[in-house]
Amino acid sequence: MIWSKNETLTRGEMESLQLERLKETVNRMYEKNEPYRKKMSEAGIRPEDIRSLEDLKRLPFTTKDDLRDNYPYGYFSTPKNEIVRIHASSGTTGKPTVVGYTRKDLETWTELVTRIAVMGGATKDDIAQICFGYGMFTGALGLHYGLENLGAIVAPASSGNTEKQIMYLKDFESTLLVATPSYALHIAEVARAMGIDPAKDLKVKTGLFGGEGITESMREEMYRLWGRDMKVTQNYGMSELMGPGISGECLELQGMHINEDNFIPEIINPETGEVLPAGEEGELVISCINKEGLPLIRYRTKDITRLVNEPCKCGRTTVRMESIKGRSDDMLVIRGVNVFPSQIEEVLLKVSGIGPHYEIIVDRVNHLDNIEIKVELCDDNKLDLYSQLTALEEEIKHKLRVVLGLSANVKLVAPHSLRRFEGKAKRVVDLRK
């Protein structure tokens, strides 16, 4: 099922719509957003200079710092009396980024989330349990209204209290789970400890996962715990741009379809800002072209990915983005080697005998970078078998060396000893900072 005809526009139709909306958005920002008008003036460009989509790259970038420097309302392009909802990021690395929505923005957001829910296999007959935390975070309310718009029953379970979540899953006969992938794995783990087999004793058949990326190895782990009949898809969003609804996987699992009638994607070299040719990997940049409260032009997401333009078997004609490889600001440089945590996860999830939970600790010893990876065993009996433990550690170290091109210390720890996360998993501790 395809929710909107705009998901199947020809390339010419899509680009015509994009250009029309881009011009309107640039005009709005130039007139009503003083900080961005200043950026445009410094770049020597005015709204009338935007005559084609090719002119997009002449416009200045927007970054998270722009929003923080103009906290809380200085980057809005709408008077406050037209704003009906405010969300904000957690602000763990500085001032939170504040997002404002007009009534039209909320209608657009609901529509876009409905699209990505349908892409991922949701139907009006689903009972959807949302295990994102409700509050200033955009994920929970975004999926909530999108799924209600589809016609599904929504259980706003929020996050935490995992045993109660499992009770709801069982008693409500929930068929669709919304969560971060790491929390979905934790729910399954707790269910099994309670004597409940998620694949046999629960009725969850669809997982709409977001908040963090899914590697193919993590998807396989999801199938192992929840059953191979489960539809496991991921979707991509960012509070500053809208929340969830920017893109999502269809059931072909060949990348996440971008809602291009609302967002124009570019891929740039993260160091130079140069727009890269089609198909090359780099930093994702997004322009919002159908928002009123907080439209952003050429917003630097810092997420590393690649765009796919080939047709999809599902029938949608929108460009797709591959799974996020990592973030340009999360990339670890270890002894001169660039390392993404997702590379480490991909290796670990392919090794039998260990679980999906791990922690990466980076330190500097005698002026040299040192990386240690703590990994949980599936079976604590191995802790008493020194030879097997050593052999498994050496196996993991070898596989990491092949993929990363450097040596890492591996420490196997007891099952359930590493921290669990209900929201985005925080896997890296960098003690060099």
C-alpha positions as CSV (number, residue, x, y, z in Angstrom):
1,M,0.0,0.0,0.0
2,I,1.2,3.5,-0.9
3,W,-0.4,6.3,1.2
4,S,0.1,9.4,-1.0
5,K,0.3,10.0,-4.7
6,N,3.2,12.3,-4.1
7,E,5.3,9.2,-3.3
8,T,4.9,8.2,-7.0
9,L,5.5,11.5,-8.9
10,T,7.7,11.4,-11.9
11,R,11.1,13.0,-11.5
12,G,10.0,16.0,-13.5
13,E,6.8,16.5,-11.4
14,M,8.7,16.1,-8.2
15,E,11.4,18.7,-9.2
16,S,8.8,21.1,-10.3
17,L,7.0,20.9,-6.9
18,Q,10.3,21.1,-5.1
19,L,11.4,24.3,-6.9
20,E,8.0,25.9,-6.2
21,R,8.2,25.1,-2.5
22,L,11.9,26.0,-2.2
23,K,11.2,29.5,-3.6
24,E,8.3,30.0,-1.2
25,T,10.5,28.9,1.7
26,V,13.5,31.0,0.9
27,N,11.2,34.0,0.5
28,R,9.6,33.3,3.9
29,M,13.0,33.0,5.6
30,Y,14.4,36.1,4.0
31,E,11.4,38.1,5.1
32,K,10.9,36.7,8.6
33,N,14.1,35.1,9.8
34,E,16.6,37.8,10.5
35,P,19.6,35.5,11.3
36,Y,19.2,33.6,8.0
37,R,18.6,36.8,6.0
38,K,22.0,38.0,7.4
39,K,23.6,34.7,6.2
40,M,22.1,35.2,2.7
41,S,23.3,38.8,2.6
42,E,26.8,37.7,3.6
43,A,26.7,35.1,0.8
44,G,25.6,37.7,-1.7
45,I,22.3,36.0,-2.6
46,R,18.7,37.1,-2.6
47,P,15.5,35.1,-3.0
48,E,15.1,36.1,-6.7
49,D,18.4,34.4,-7.4
50,I,16.9,31.0,-6.8
51,R,15.7,30.1,-10.3
52,S,16.4,26.4,-10.4
53,L,17.1,23.5,-8.0
54,E,20.8,23.8,-9.0
55,D,20.8,27.2,-7.3
56,L,20.2,25.5,-3.9
57,K,23.9,24.9,-3.4
58,R,24.4,28.7,-3.5
59,L,22.5,29.1,-0.3
60,P,24.3,29.1,3.1
61,F,24.2,26.0,5.4
62,T,22.3,26.0,8.6
63,T,23.7,24.2,11.7
64,K,22.6,23.2,15.2
65,D,24.7,26.2,16.5
66,D,22.4,28.6,14.6
67,L,19.5,27.3,16.6
68,R,21.3,27.4,19.9
69,D,22.8,30.9,19.3
70,N,19.2,32.1,18.7
71,Y,17.6,30.2,21.5
72,P,14.7,29.8,22.0
73,Y,12.6,31.5,19.3
74,G,15.1,33.6,17.3
75,Y,15.2,31.2,14.3
76,F,11.4,30.9,13.9
77,S,10.0,32.2,10.6
78,T,6.5,32.6,12.0
79,P,5.1,34.9,14.8
80,K,4.8,33.2,18.1
81,N,1.0,33.7,18.1
82,E,0.9,31.3,15.1
83,I,2.8,28.5,16.9
84,V,0.7,25.8,18.5
85,R,3.3,23.3,19.6
86,I,6.9,23.4,20.8
87,H,9.4,20.5,21.0
88,A,13.0,20.6,22.0
89,S,16.1,18.4,21.9
90,S,17.6,17.1,25.1
91,G,20.4,19.7,25.1
92,T,23.0,17.3,26.4
93,T,25.8,19.0,24.5
94,G,24.6,22.6,25.1
95,K,21.4,24.6,24.8
96,P,18.5,22.6,23.5
97,T,17.3,23.2,20.0
98,V,13.7,24.4,20.1
99,V,11.3,23.5,17.3
100,G,8.0,25.4,16.7
101,Y,5.0,24.0,14.8
102,T,2.1,25.9,13.3
103,R,-1.3,24.1,12.9
104,K,-0.4,23.4,9.3
105,D,3.0,22.0,10.3
106,L,1.3,19.5,12.6
107,E,-1.0,18.4,9.8
108,T,1.9,18.0,7.5
109,W,3.9,16.1,10.1
110,T,1.0,13.7,10.8
111,E,0.7,13.1,7.0
112,L,4.4,12.3,6.6
113,V,4.6,9.9,9.6
114,T,1.5,8.1,8.2
115,R,3.4,7.6,5.0
116,I,6.5,6.1,6.7
117,A,4.3,3.9,8.9
118,V,2.5,2.5,5.9
119,M,5.9,2.0,4.2
120,G,7.0,-0.1,7.1
121,G,4.0,-2.4,7.1
122,A,1.5,-0.6,9.4
123,T,-2.2,-1.0,8.7
124,K,-5.4,0.5,10.1
125,D,-6.0,-2.9,11.8
126,D,-2.9,-2.7,14.0
127,I,-2.8,-2.2,17.7
128,A,0.4,0.0,18.1
129,Q,2.3,0.2,21.3
130,I,4.6,3.2,21.5
131,C,7.6,2.8,23.7
132,F,9.3,6.1,23.0
133,G,9.3,8.5,25.9
134,Y,6.5,11.1,25.7
135,G,7.5,14.7,26.3
136,M,9.7,17.3,24.5
137,F,11.2,14.5,22.3
138,T,9.4,14.4,19.0
139,G,9.4,10.6,18.4
140,A,6.5,9.5,20.5
141,L,3.9,12.2,19.6
142,G,5.0,12.0,15.9
143,L,4.4,8.3,15.6
144,H,1.3,8.6,17.8
145,Y,-0.6,11.0,15.5
146,G,0.7,9.4,12.3
147,L,-0.6,5.9,13.4
148,E,-3.9,7.4,14.6
149,N,-4.3,9.1,11.3
150,L,-3.9,5.7,9.6
151,G,-6.7,4.3,11.8
152,A,-4.6,2.1,14.1
153,I,-5.3,1.7,17.8
154,V,-2.5,3.5,19.7
155,A,-1.4,2.5,23.2
156,P,0.9,5.4,24.5
157,A,2.9,3.2,26.8
158,S,5.9,5.5,26.8
159,S,9.3,4.1,27.9
160,G,10.5,2.3,31.0
161,N,9.0,-0.3,33.3
162,T,9.8,-3.1,30.8
163,E,7.8,-5.8,32.6
164,K,4.7,-3.7,32.4
165,Q,5.4,-3.1,28.7
166,I,5.4,-6.8,28.2
167,M,2.2,-7.1,30.1
168,Y,0.6,-4.5,27.8
169,L,2.0,-6.3,24.7
170,K,0.4,-9.5,25.9
171,D,-2.9,-8.3,27.3
172,F,-3.6,-5.7,24.6
173,E,-2.5,-8.2,21.9
174,S,-0.3,-5.4,20.4
175,T,0.6,-6.1,16.8
176,L,3.0,-3.2,16.2
177,L,5.9,-2.0,18.3
178,V,7.4,1.5,18.2
179,A,10.8,1.8,20.0
180,T,14.5,2.2,19.5
181,P,16.0,-1.0,18.2
182,S,18.1,-1.4,21.3
183,Y,15.0,-1.2,23.6
184,A,13.1,-3.6,21.4
185,L,16.0,-6.1,21.9
186,H,15.9,-5.5,25.7
187,I,12.1,-6.0,25.8
188,A,12.6,-9.4,24.1
189,E,15.4,-10.3,26.5
190,V,13.3,-9.5,29.5
191,A,10.3,-11.4,28.1
192,R,12.4,-14.5,27.7
193,A,13.7,-14.2,31.3
194,M,10.0,-14.1,32.3
195,G,9.3,-17.3,30.5
196,I,7.6,-15.6,27.5
197,D,8.8,-16.3,24.0
198,P,8.1,-13.1,22.0
199,A,7.8,-15.1,18.7
200,K,5.2,-17.5,20.1
201,D,3.5,-15.8,23.0
202,L,3.1,-12.2,21.7
203,K,1.4,-11.0,18.6
204,V,3.8,-8.3,17.5
205,K,4.2,-8.6,13.7
206,T,5.6,-5.2,12.8
207,G,8.4,-3.1,14.3
208,L,8.7,0.6,13.4
209,F,12.1,1.4,14.8
210,G,13.8,4.8,15.0
211,G,16.0,7.0,17.2
212,E,19.1,5.0,16.2
213,G,20.2,3.1,13.2
214,I,19.8,-0.6,12.4
215,T,22.6,-2.6,11.0
216,E,21.8,-5.7,9.1
217,S,23.3,-7.8,11.9
218,M,21.0,-6.0,14.4
219,R,18.0,-6.8,12.1
220,E,19.0,-10.5,12.1
221,E,19.2,-10.4,15.9
222,M,15.7,-8.9,16.0
223,Y,14.4,-11.7,13.8
224,R,16.1,-14.2,16.1
225,L,14.4,-12.8,19.2
226,W,11.0,-11.7,17.8
227,G,10.6,-14.3,15.0
228,R,11.3,-14.2,11.3
229,D,7.8,-13.3,10.4
230,M,8.2,-9.9,12.0
231,K,8.5,-6.9,9.7
232,V,11.5,-5.0,10.9
233,T,11.9,-1.5,9.4
234,Q,13.6,1.6,10.4
235,N,12.7,5.3,9.9
236,Y,14.7,8.5,10.1
237,G,13.9,11.8,11.7
238,M,15.5,14.7,13.4
239,S,13.7,17.1,15.8
240,E,15.1,20.2,14.1
241,L,13.8,19.2,10.6
242,M,10.4,17.9,11.7
243,G,10.8,14.8,13.9
244,P,10.1,11.3,12.5
245,G,8.7,11.4,8.9
246,I,11.7,12.5,6.9
247,S,12.3,9.0,5.5
248,G,11.5,5.3,6.1
249,E,12.1,1.8,4.8
250,C,9.6,0.1,2.8
251,L,9.3,-3.7,3.0
252,E,11.8,-4.2,0.2
253,L,14.5,-3.1,2.7
254,Q,16.6,-1.3,0.1
255,G,17.0,2.0,1.8
256,M,14.8,4.7,3.4
257,H,12.5,6.6,1.0
258,I,12.8,10.4,1.6
259,N,9.6,12.4,1.5
260,E,11.0,14.6,-1.3
261,D,8.0,16.8,-1.7
262,N,8.9,18.2,1.8
263,F,12.6,17.7,2.1
264,I,15.4,18.1,-0.5
265,P,18.5,16.0,0.3
266,E,22.1,16.6,-0.7
267,I,25.3,14.8,0.1
268,I,28.3,16.9,0.9
269,N,32.0,16.4,1.8
270,P,31.8,17.1,5.5
271,E,35.2,18.8,5.5
272,T,34.8,21.1,2.5
273,G,31.1,21.5,2.2
274,E,31.3,20.6,-1.5
275,V,28.2,18.9,-3.0
276,L,29.2,15.4,-4.0
277,P,28.1,13.6,-7.2
278,A,25.1,11.2,-7.1
279,G,25.9,7.9,-5.4
280,E,28.9,9.1,-3.3
281,E,29.0,8.7,0.5
282,G,29.1,11.8,2.7
283,E,27.2,14.0,5.1
284,L,23.5,14.3,4.6
285,V,22.1,17.9,4.2
286,I,18.4,18.5,4.3
287,S,16.3,21.5,3.2
288,C,12.8,21.8,4.6
289,I,10.5,23.2,1.8
290,N,7.0,22.8,3.3
291,K,7.2,24.1,6.9
292,E,6.0,27.4,8.4
293,G,7.2,27.6,12.0
294,L,10.9,26.5,11.6
295,P,11.9,25.9,8.0
296,L,15.6,25.1,7.7
297,I,17.6,25.5,4.5
298,R,20.6,23.2,3.9
299,Y,20.6,21.9,7.5
300,R,23.8,19.9,8.2
301,T,22.7,16.7,9.9
302,K,26.2,15.3,10.4
303,D,24.8,11.9,9.5
304,I,26.9,9.9,7.0
305,T,25.0,8.1,4.3
306,R,24.6,7.7,0.5
307,L,21.6,8.5,-1.8
308,V,20.1,5.8,-4.0
309,N,18.2,7.0,-7.2
310,E,17.4,3.7,-8.8
311,P,13.7,2.7,-8.9
312,C,12.3,0.6,-6.0
313,K,10.2,-2.5,-6.5
314,C,7.6,-1.1,-4.1
315,G,6.5,1.5,-6.7
316,R,7.6,4.6,-4.9
317,T,9.7,6.9,-7.1
318,T,11.3,8.9,-4.2
319,V,15.1,8.9,-3.7
320,R,16.3,6.6,-0.9
321,M,19.0,7.1,1.7
322,E,21.0,4.1,2.9
323,S,21.2,3.3,6.6
324,I,23.2,5.8,8.5
325,K,26.8,4.7,8.7
326,G,27.6,7.0,11.6
327,R,27.9,10.7,12.4
328,S,30.7,12.9,11.3
329,D,31.0,14.1,14.9
330,D,30.7,10.6,16.4
331,M,33.5,9.2,14.3
332,L,36.4,8.0,16.5
333,V,39.9,8.6,15.3
334,I,42.1,5.9,16.9
335,R,45.8,6.0,16.2
336,G,45.0,7.9,12.9
337,V,42.3,5.4,11.8
338,N,38.7,6.5,11.3
339,V,36.3,4.2,13.3
340,F,32.5,4.3,13.4
341,P,30.8,2.5,16.2
342,S,28.4,0.9,13.7
343,Q,31.4,-1.0,12.2
344,I,32.2,-2.5,15.6
345,E,28.5,-3.4,16.1
346,E,28.4,-5.1,12.7
347,V,31.3,-7.4,13.7
348,L,30.1,-8.2,17.1
349,L,26.6,-9.2,16.1
350,K,28.0,-11.8,13.7
351,V,29.9,-13.6,16.4
352,S,28.0,-16.5,18.1
353,G,28.1,-16.8,21.9
354,I,27.9,-13.1,22.6
355,G,24.8,-10.8,23.0
356,P,23.9,-7.6,21.3
357,H,25.0,-5.4,24.2
358,Y,28.5,-3.8,24.2
359,E,30.4,-0.7,25.4
360,I,33.3,1.0,23.7
361,I,35.9,2.7,25.9
362,V,38.6,4.9,24.4
363,D,41.5,6.2,26.5
364,R,45.0,7.4,26.0
365,V,47.8,5.4,27.7
366,N,51.4,6.6,27.6
367,H,50.3,9.1,24.9
368,L,48.9,6.4,22.7
369,D,45.2,5.8,21.9
370,N,43.7,2.6,23.4
371,I,40.3,1.1,22.6
372,E,38.6,-1.5,24.8
373,I,35.3,-3.2,23.9
374,K,33.2,-4.8,26.6
375,V,30.9,-7.4,25.3
376,E,28.3,-9.5,27.1
377,L,28.3,-13.3,26.9
378,C,25.1,-15.1,26.2
379,D,25.9,-17.8,28.7
380,D,27.7,-17.1,32.0
381,N,28.9,-20.7,32.2
382,K,31.7,-19.7,29.8
383,L,33.1,-17.3,32.5
384,D,34.5,-20.4,34.2
385,L,36.0,-21.9,31.1
386,Y,39.2,-19.9,30.7
387,S,40.3,-21.6,27.5
388,Q,37.0,-21.0,25.7
389,L,36.8,-17.4,27.0
390,T,40.3,-16.7,25.7
391,A,39.6,-18.3,22.3
392,L,36.4,-16.2,21.9
393,E,38.2,-13.0,22.8
394,E,40.9,-13.7,20.3
395,E,38.3,-14.5,17.6
396,I,36.6,-11.2,18.2
397,K,39.9,-9.3,18.2
398,H,40.9,-10.9,14.9
399,K,37.6,-10.0,13.2
400,L,37.8,-6.4,14.5
401,R,41.4,-6.1,13.3
402,V,40.3,-7.2,9.8
403,V,37.5,-4.7,9.6
404,L,39.0,-1.7,11.5
405,G,42.6,-2.1,10.5
406,L,43.8,-1.7,14.1
407,S,43.9,-3.8,17.3
408,A,41.4,-3.5,20.1
409,N,41.3,-5.0,23.5
410,V,38.2,-7.2,24.1
411,K,36.7,-7.9,27.5
412,L,33.9,-10.5,27.8
413,V,31.6,-9.8,30.7
414,A,28.7,-11.6,32.4
415,P,25.2,-11.5,30.8
416,H,23.0,-8.6,31.9
417,S,26.0,-6.7,33.4
418,L,26.1,-3.8,30.9
419,R,23.7,-0.9,31.1
420,R,20.4,-1.0,29.1
421,F,18.8,1.9,27.4
422,E,15.2,2.8,26.9
423,G,16.0,5.6,24.4
424,K,19.0,6.0,22.2
425,A,21.8,3.7,23.3
426,K,25.0,5.4,24.4
427,R,27.7,2.9,23.5
428,V,30.9,5.1,23.5
429,V,32.9,6.4,26.5
430,D,35.8,8.6,25.2
431,L,38.0,9.3,28.2
432,R,40.4,11.4,26.0
433,K,38.1,14.4,26.0
